[in-house]
Each structure stands twice: as structure tokens, then as C-alpha cells.
Amino acid sequence: MIEPHGFLPASAEEMRACGWDAPDFVYVIGDAYVDHPSFGFAILSRLLEREGFRVAILSQPDLTRPHAMAEFGRPRLGFLVSAGNMDSMVNHCTVAKKRRKKDAYSPGGAMGRRPDRAVTAYAQAIRREHPDAAIIIGGIEASLRRMAHYDYWSDSLMRSVLLDSEADLISYGMGEHSILEIAEALRAGLSIQDLTFIDGTVFRADSLDHVYDYELLPSWEDLQGEAGKEAFARSFAIQYANADPVSGRRLVEPYPDGVFVVQNPPAPPLTTPEMDALYRLPYMRTWHPSYDEAGGVPALSEVRFSLTSSRGCFGECSFCALTFHQGRQVSARSVESVMEEAELLTQDAAFKGYIHDVGGPTANFRQNPCAKMAEAGACAHRRCLGAKPCPNLEADHAGYVSLLRRLRRLPGVKKVFIRSGIRYDYALLDDDPAFLEELVEHHVSGQLKVAPEHVSDGVLRLMGKPSVKIYRAFAKRFAALTKKAGKKQYLVPYLMSSHPGSTLQDAVELAEFVRDMGYNPEQVQDFYPTPGTLSTAMYCTGMDPLTGERVHIPKDPHEKAMQRALIQYRDPKNARLVREALRRAHREDLIGSGRKCLVKSR
């Protein structure tokens, strides 16, 4: 007999213990089952439960076994499918396309518990076993592959995941609004094929007779071959300009044989009351007890004592997929909601008094950058920050500072850290010094990680990042405030090699910056082309889709190795590569024993 433990049923035995003969939805996930609000499927499953739907969790089904999707039988309304919190290919492979050895989202960190391209593999397995079942795919993997996209691991364009997976519908972006509309419509008796009207979804159409007010994207045939690169860049630019829930239009992508993939406009962002309600749902806040013997799920340790205060990001870094997935509009929880969750943390027997993070995609974004964004939408052809901030941007940390102050005063809390990253350019724009002063005084755990990423103005412009002058100004301000507070704290800059537009000359400029800063980076992130980012579109096409500008793409593994070696020029193992890179860049002046030299002569 299964003892009740508060989780949604994760096996047929647990379902029967609930007294169910069948669930309304089977939620198939590529992660281990962790019932915590940092896991998207946990939020959606609890949200459906609140609305009276019976949801069973099928976690990491073994597709090598027959009838892997038959654990709960055929659900009354349909299957929900997600690869999990991470894209399955990023989860499996490094940027060098080498297989990773651990999976933090699996029991005990074991690798190999999910298939490559998990959304497609799971949905196809469901279709084989339950040919007539409704299949709705979502999560970050499906969201970023919703239209034709570049696949780095096969170095090819791939069709919309809707077609390859044989699913009926994609719920893209933040799925709370769309998943409830889908569920309510199915419960009311509508067929899954009738659900063509829901914002935040993508569906297949065999005719455009009943599709209105749309913009036509280049067809699948247009995207093929070398000549198709400009068409792909144009397609991406159109999608990028229509990623806002207020101004975004319906998009149609034609495929052979009269098939069309139709993307409805994005769903509206959650309001503060809606966000608050999500975080009051009855999460168990831990992994399913079946994983205890394996030692649990490692990914939980990163978020167990952290607080999500916001969603959305108007920072628009080109290499980040948040513009496509969460959008530029910011949704924030109320201070009271965050405080309620913080009190729950203090009641956890494992809580030692340290809140590890209070933030979101960017910790210090808790409201939209300007008053007009909520009503008029994000500007389609203007960045809020980027190389230069928009003159309409209003930098304001008052609400975030108030939240942090209240958290610090909460009984049982010793320290509140900010680890999810801040936009230092935005922080410097705030005329009120309170945030930076209190950041330095109370919220840094010895090191503050920030992301200048590069120093070359040309590369930074393509990245959507501010000039290195802004980073230097922030570093100076941080040092002064740290000294005033009598603390020993340091900035740790994230740096990226081989981003589109980065030449060997740019990499040398970055190496000189590292030298002058006295920093010895232990790790450097090579640019990783993942679906749904502006930088990946550059990597695929050799041009900036927003301007048509031709861009140098460091694809050759040897050039990439030289760019990375330049940033880590102090490592003796990199000496040969550094010398070669400097000669190719015609910077022999940096080879030798002089004070400014990066590497000695042979």
C-alpha cells in the first residue's frame, strides 16, 4: 500500500492510492520529479490541480522498454510533454559536442536517463502507443524550436518541432495562461484540432482559409542551401520583432504539401496577483521520495534556499534565449509573496540562515523599463539597454531594495545573497545610490559575478552589451564602496570567447584587458549556439539578422582554441597557441619578456 506523501501520483500504484481510475493529463518530463516552484512542470501541474484537473507525472520514461508510455493508460484529456528545465541537447553535450558525465536533473546526477531531443522522442513514443491522444508539448526545448531553427549538434536547419514530434500543439513561453485555456477547452469537449485560437500556442494547419491577420515567414523551401541563409536571417528578424504579447503578430511558416505551422501571438505576462497565487500552491519543495536511495536530485541544491522574485528580461543579450522564451516584459511577485516563501525556508530543518539568491533572469529587474511597455509593448526595433540605454528607460531599484531590507530583518535569516546576476549598467543609471551601497554591504558572498563578456566594442555591440567603459566605471564604484564598507570583496567577470563577430584581434584585446585587470580566469565560456537566440542566427547565417551586416564567425576549432587560450594566456599549456594567435593577429609586440607581453618567446 502506498503511503500518502503529498506528491502528485508518479506511478500507477500511486494513482490507484489516490482513488483515480485515470488521470486527466499525464505530464511526461525529462527531469526527475521535483515538486518545487523553480521547476516549470511543478508549477504547471500544481496549477492544473488547483483548477480541478487530475495530473499524473511520468518522469524520465525508459523508451527502450515496450509500452513506456502506458504507465497510467490513456489520459482522459491528453499528454503534456516537456524535456525539463534544460534543453536535452545542452544537458547532454558541451559546446565541443562532447558528452557530459553528469546530469544534475536526474537522481544521483546519473547521465543517460533521458533521450536526445527528448520532446520529440517522448511525443513520438506517445503517438505510437496512443495514436488518437492529444499531445501538447512545451518547456524551453519545445518553445525555442517552435519554428524552423538551426540545430548546432547536427549543423543543420530543422523543421518546427511540432512537425517532427507529431504533437498537436505547442505551448510556448511561460505556459500558465495557455495551459489553462487548453485544459478548460478540452474539458468542455473541444477537440485538440479545434484549439487554434489560444495565444502562446503553435498549431499545424492544412489551409489558411481560417487563419487571419498573419505575417508570412519564408517557407521551408526558401531556407534550404547556402542561398537560404538570408531567408533564415529574415525569418528570424520577423520572429524577433513579434515576440511581444502586445505588439506581436500571428506568424505562418509554410512547409511542403500544403502544410503550415501557425504561431499565435505570445500570451500576456502574468500579473503580480497571478504570480503570487502560483507561489502559494502546495509544493512539497523537494524531490519525490523514490529518489532518496540515489541521494536525491542535485539540481535542487542550487535553488532550495533561493527565491524567485521576477520573470522576464529587457536586457536582451544576443546570446540569451530569454527574449524568445520569457519575453522582455517583467512580471514581479509582491514583496508579501516573497516574504511568505522566505518564512517557509526558515522552517526547513536544513536551512542554516542563508538565502542563496533573490532574483530572476536578472536580479535587479523588478519592473518594466518604461511606463509605456505594458500598454504599447516592447519596441520592436529598439533595445532598452544594449550598447546605449534608451532615453526613456527609468532605472529604479526602490522596490528591490525594500524587499531585500525586509528579508534581512526576517527572524532566522543571517544573510541574503544575490547570485543570479545583475545588470551593472542598469544599476549605474539609478540616481539613488541605495542599491549599490546595500549590495556591497549586505549581499555579496566575497565575490560578485558580473558579465561584461568581452571588451571589443564591435563584439559587444553584436552581443547587445554595453561598452567596457561602463564595466570599468562599475568596477571602480564597486571597489570604492567595498573599501568604504571595510570589506574584502571582488568582482568575478564572466568572459566569452568565439562569439560571432569576434576576430583574433578582438580576442587579443580581451587578453590585454585580462592582463591589465590582473585577473586569471579559471574557466572561459565558448559561445554555445542554442536555438532561439540572435547570436545563433548570426552563427548560422554569417550575418546580423537585424541589420544585414556580414559578421565574422569563428567556427574553425583551431581558431576557437586560440581565442580561448588568449584569455587564459597565463596557463603554460596555452603558450604555443597564444604565440600562434599573436603572430596571426600581427601582435608580435606581445611576445617576449616585457612587462606588457602575454607570452615569452620560445
N, C-alpha and C positions, 0 to 999 in steps of 0.2 A: 504494500500500500504506500503510495506517495504521500509524504507529509506536506501539508500546505506551507509554502515558503514566500509567497507574495509575488513571485515572478509570473509572467505570462507563461502558458504551457510551452515547453520546449521539447516535448515528446508526446507520442500518442498516449502513453500511460498517464502523463501529467494532464493531458486534455481530458481523459476519462475521469480523472480525480476531480476535475472541475465540474463534472456533470454534463459535459458537452458531447453531443454525438458528432458534430463537425464544426469547424471554425467558419467565420465569415471570410476571413483573409488568412492566408499563410504568408508570412513575411520571410522570404529567403534572403539570408545575409552571408556575406563572405567573411565577416568578422566573427569572433566568439561573441556569445550573447552577454553583453554588459549593459545592465539597466541603469544608465547614468546619462544625464542630460548633455554630456559632451559627445554622445554617440547619436547621430541623426536618426537611426532606426528606432532607438529607445524613445525619442521624443514623439515620432510619428505613431508608433504602436500604442503608447500611452494616450496620445490624443484621440486615436480611434476608439480606444477602450472607454475614454470619458464620454464619447458620443454613443455608447451602447453597442459597439461592434466587438465581436469575438475575434481576437487576433492570436494566432499561434506562431511561434518563432522556430523556423528551421535554419539552424546555424551551421554553416560550413558543411553542407551535404557532400558526401563522398560520391562523385559522379562515376567512379569506377565500379560501383556496386549497382546491380539491377534495381530498378524501382526506387532510385534515390529520392525522388520527389513524391513518394507515396506515403510518407510517414503519417500524414494527417488525412489522407484521402483527398478527394476533390473539394476544395472550399466552396461555400455557398456563393460567394461573390467574386473571388479572384485571388490571384497571386500577386504579391508585391515583391520586387526583386531589387536588391542593391548589392554592389561589390563590397560595401562597408565604408568606413571613414576615409579610406585611401583608395586611389586608383590601383587596381590589382597589378598593373604592369610596373608602376612606380614602386609598389610594395615588394615586387619580386626582383627588380633589376636596378643596378646602379646606372649612372649616366654612361659608364663604359660598357653597358649591357652585360655585366657580369651578375650572376645570380647571388642575391643576398643570402646570408646564412640564418637570419632570424626574422621572425615576423612578430612584432610587438602586439599585434591584434589577435594572436592565436594563443591557445592555452600553453603556458610554459614557454612562450616565444617560439614554438615549433614552426618551421617553414614547411610549406607543401600542403597546407590544409585548405587551400582554395585554388581554383584553376586560373590560368592566364585568361585575361579578358572575361572576368568572372560573370559580368552581367549577361554577356552573350551566351556563355556556356550554360549558365543556370536556366535562362529563358528557353533556350533550345531544348534542354532536357525536360523542362515542364511541357513544352509543346508536344514532344514525342509521347509523353506519358498521359497528358490530359489535353488532347487536340482542341477541344472546344472551350477550354478555360480562358477567362480573361486574364491577361498578363500586363501588369503595369510596372515599368522599370523606372528607377530613379537613383538618387545619390550622385556623388560627384562624378563617378565614371560615366554614367549614362548622360548626365547633364552636360558634360563637356564634349560628348560625342554625338550630340543630338542632330547635327547636320554633318555633311561631308567634312572630314577632318584629316589632318596629317598625323600619321602614326609613326613615331620615331623608331619603334622597335622593329618594324618591317621596312622602314624607309619608303613608305608609300602612302598614297591617299586611300582612305577607307570611306565607305558609304555611311550614311546615318546608321547609328547602332539600332535604331528602330527596325530597319530592314534586315540587318544581319542577325539580330536576335530573334526575329519573328514575333516580337511583342506587339501588343495592341496600342500601347500608349506610353509616352514618356512624361513623367512628372519632373520638370527640370527646375533648377534653382532651389530656393527654400520652399519645401513642399507642403507646408501646413495647410495653406489655403486650398491648393489644388487637390490634395489627397482627400480632404473632407468633401469637396464638391464631387469628386469621383465616387467616393464611397456612398454618399447620400443618393446620387443618381442611380447607382447600381441597386441600392436597397429599394429605391422607388420603382424598380422594374425596367429601367432603361437598359438597352444592350450596350456593351462596351463600344460597338461600332457607331453608336449614336453620339458618343461623347466627343464632339468636335468643337465645342463652344467654350471650353474651360481655359481661362488664362493660366499660363505656366505649364502648358502641355504641348506635346507634339504628336500628331497623328498622321496616318497614311490615308491618302485619297486616290481613287482611281479616276477622278474627274474633278475639275474646278468649277463645276456648274453651281455649287452651293457654297463656294469659298469667296468671301467678299473682302474688299479693301485690303489687298495684299501687295507686297513688293516681290517681284520675281527675281530670284537669285540665278546666277549662271547654272546651267544644267550639269549633270554628272558627266555628260559627254564633253562639255566645254572645258572641264577641269583636267582632262587627260593630256598626258605628254608634256613636253617642255613648253609648248605654246599655252598650256593650261595654267601655267603659274600666274600669269597676270590675271586670269579669270578667277583663280583661287584667292589672290590678294584682294580683288574687287569684292568677291563674295564675303570675305572676312570683314572687310571695311563696312559693308552694309549691315552685317550681323552686329558688329561692334557698335554701330550708331543706333541700333534698335534694341539695346539691352536694358533700357529703362522702362519701368512699368507705366509711366505717364505718357512718354512720347514714343515708345516702341511700337512699331507696326507689325502686322502679321507678315510672315515670310514664307515663301514657297520655293522649294528646291525640286526641279524636275529630274526624273530618272527615266531610263528606257522603258518601253512597253506601256507608256501612258500612266506611270506611277508618279505620284507627287508626295513629298514629305512636307507637311504644313506645320509651321511653328506659330502657335498663338502668341500674342504679346505676353511679356512677363507678368506674373502675379504681383499684386501690390505688396509692399513690405508690411510686416506685422506692426501693429500699433503697440504702444507701451503697455496698455492693459492686456493685449493678446500675448505679448512676450511674458508678462508677469504670470499669466494663467498657465503658460507652458511650464514654467519652472516650479509651479506649485503642484504639478502632477505627482502621483505617488511612486516615484522611482525608488528602487531598492538601493541604488547608489553603489553597487558592487557587481561582481561577476556572478553568473549562475553557479550554484553550489556544485554542479557536476565537474567544475574545473578546479576544485580545491586540491585534489590529489596531484594535479600537474603544477601546482604552485600559483594558480590564478592566471590573470591576463596582464602582461607587463604594461600595456598602454594605459591602464587605469592609474598607475602610479603617477603619471605625468599630469593628470587632471583631477585626481581625487580631492585635493585640497586647493583647487583653483576655482575662480568664479568668472563666469561669462557675463559681461555687463552690456555687450552690444553686438550687433551684426552689421555687415555692410562696410565698404571701404571706398572712400573717394580718393585714395592715394594713387590708384591706377598705375602701379608699377607694371611695366610692359610684360615682365616675365611671370606675373602672377595671374591666376585664373579667376580671382575673386570678382572682377568686373562681369565676367560671364556667369558666375555661379551665384554669388550673393548680391551682386549689384553695387552701385555707387551710393545709393541712399542708405542712411544709417538708421537702424532701429535700436532703441535702447530700453533696457529694463528700468523700472523706477528704483530709486535708492532703497525704498522699503522692501522691494522684492529681493534685491541683492543682500540686504541685511538679514532677511528671513533665512536665506540659504546659508549665509555665513554662520548664523546661530546653529543651524543643523550640523555644520562642520565641527563646531566646538563641542558638540555632543558625541562625536565619533570617538570611540576609545583609542584609536590610533592617532588622533590629532595631537600634535605637540606644540600648538600655539602659533604655527607659521602658515599663513595663507600664501600659497606659492605664486598666485597671479590674480590680477583683476583686470580683465580686458576683453579683447575680441580680435578680429583681424588686425586692427591697430588699436592699441590700448587707449590712446588719448583721443580717439574719435568717439564722442558720445552724442553728437547731434550732427545734422546736415551742415555743410559748409556755408550755406547761404539760405536766406528765408524763402527764396523762390523755388528751391529744388523740389520740395514736397508737392507743390501745386503745378509747376511747369515742367518738372522733370530735370534730370541732369542734362547739361548742354552736350549735344551730340558731337560737336567738333571743337570742344574746348576742355582742357584739363583744369581741375580745381587747384592742383599743386603743380606737379611736373617741374620743368626747368625753372619756370617762374609762376608764382601763385597768381590766381585770378584776382583782379582788383575787388571783386565782390565777396571774396572769401572772408568769413568772420571767425577768427580764431578765438575760442572761448573754452577754458578748462574749468570754469567755476563749478559746474555740476560734478565733474570728475573729482575735483579737489574735495568737495563736500562729502562725496561718497567715501573717499579714502580716509578722511578725518573720522568719520563715524565708524568705519571698520577698525581703525586703530584703537578706538575707545571701547570696543566690544570686549566684555569680560572673557578671559581665556585666550585672547589674541595677543601674542607677543610682538609679531612683526608681519607686515603686509608687503609683499614684494610685487614688482611689475616685471614680468618676464616675457610677455607676448610681443614686446617691441613697441616703440613709439616712433612717430614721425617727428624728428627733431626740427625739421624746417617749419612744421606747423607750430611746434612748441615755441620757437623763437618769434613767431608772429604775434603771440599773445602779449599785449601790453602789461598784463598783470603778471608779476614775477612769481606768484604764489606756487604755481605748479612745479616749475623747475626747482625752486627752493625746497619744497617739501619732497620732491622726488629724490633729491640728493640727500636730504636729511633723514628720510624715513624709509625709502622704498627700493634701495639698491643693495643687493647682497654681495658687495665687494666689487662686482663687475656689472656694468650696464652694457648690454648688447644692442648695438645700433647698426644700421645697414646703409652706409654710403655706397657700397657695391663696387664703385670704380672712381676714377678721378678725371679721366679724359672727358672734356665737355661734349665731344661728339658721341661717345658711348653713353654718357649719362642722359643726353637728350633722347636717344633711342630707348633707353631704359625707362624714361619718364621720371627721372630722378633729378634733384637739384644740383647745382654746381658744387664742386668740392669746397668752394669758398664758404658755403653755408655750413658744411661739416666742420671746417676749421673754426668758424665762429662759435658753433655749438661746443666743440671740444674746449675752446678757451673759456667759455662760460661755465661749462661743467667743472673744469679744473679750479676756477676761481671759487665757485660755490662749495666745492669739496674742501678746499683749503680753509674757507671761512667756517665750515662745519667741523673742522678738525678731524677729518676722516681720511682714510687711505682707500680710495676707490678709483676704478679705472674704466675707461671705455674699451670695449672689445668690438672692433668694426668687422662686420661681415663683408667679404670681398668675393667677387665673382670673376672667373676667367672665361674667355672664349664666348662672351655674349655677342650676338650679331652686331656687326659694326666695329668690333674690337680687332685692331691690327696688332702686329708685333710692336710697332711704335707706341701704340696705346698701352700695351702690356708693360713696356719699358717705363713709361711714365708712371704707371701704377707701382712698379717695383721701386722707383725712386721715391715715391710717396711713402712706401713701407719703410724704406731706409731712413728717410728724414724723420719719420714718426717714431723710430726706434721700436717698431712692432715686429714680432716674429710669429706670423700666423701658422698655427699647427695644422689647420685644415683650410682648404680653399674649395669653394663650390664651383665646379664646372657648370656652365649653363646646361640645363636639362630641358629639352624641348618636349613639353607635355601638351596635350590637346587643350584648346580654348584660350591660349594666350597670344597676345600680339607678337611677342618675341618669337614664338614658334612659327607663326605665319611668316615672319621675316626669314627664319631659318629655312623654311620650306621653299620660299619663292625667291629669295635673294633681294627682296625689296621691302620697304616700309609700306604696308598696305594703306596707311592713312595719307601718305604724301606721294607715293610712287617713286621715291628716291631709291636708287640702287644702293645696296648695302653689302659690305664685305662679310662673308660668312666663314668663320673658322671651323671647317668640317674635317680637315685633314688631322688624323690622330697625332701626328708628329708636331704640327703647329700648335695643337691644343696642349700637348705635353710641354712645349716651350713656354707658352703663356702661363701655365700653372707653375712651372719651375721658376720663372722670373719673380713671381710673388713670393715664392719660398726660396729665394736665392741664397739664404744663409745655410741651407741644408747642403752639406758637402756632396751628397749623392746627386744633386742637381747641377753641379758645376759645369759639366760638359754641355748640357742643354742650355744653360744660361749663356755660356760663351758663344755657342752657335746662334742663339737668338739675338744676342747683341751684335754679332757680325752681320747677320741678315738685316737687322734694323739700322745698320751703319752707325752703331753707337759703340765703337771700339774704345772710346774715351772712358767707358765704364769698366774696362778690363784692365787690371793691374793692381798695384798696391796703394794707390792714392786713397785719400780719405773718402772720396765720393764713389770709389769703384765698387761694383757689386760682386766681382769675382776676380780672383788672381789669374795671371797668365799661367799657362801650363807649367 
